[in-house]
Amino acid sequence: MDDDVLVIVDDTDLDGDPLEYRVTWSVDGLGTGYEGLELPGGVTNKGEVWTVEVIADDGEAQSEPASASVSIANSAPVMVEA
């Protein structure tokens, strides 16, 4: 079973405005077109390094980009019927 990669954002806006997020994902340094705080596990492969960049926006100003990376490790074998 492939596990989804979920980004958990812990932030507040100083004047209480609601926040929206611009999220971009890259794999091994290349853009992927994936957006959003959840990356489906089925799109990752062993040995890849996935990076997410998040920018918060309150409609008046944007945050500096924050990023995190995850290395995709080995996964359990899958039985395929012939």
Stockholm file with secondary structure:
# STOCKHOLM 1.0

chainA/1-82         MDDDVLVIVDDTDLDGDPLEYRVTWSVDGLGTGYEGLELPGGVTNKGEVWTVEVIADDGEAQSEPASASVSIANSAPVMVEA
#=GR chainA/1-82 SS CCCCEECCCCCCCTTCCCCEEEEEEEETTEECCCCSSEECGGGCCTTCEEEEEEEEECSSCBCCCEEEEEECCCCCCCCCCC
#=GC SS_cons        CCCCEECCCCCCCTTCCCCEEEEEEEETTEECCCCSSEECGGGCCTTCEEEEEEEEECSSCBCCCEEEEEECCCCCCCCCCC
//
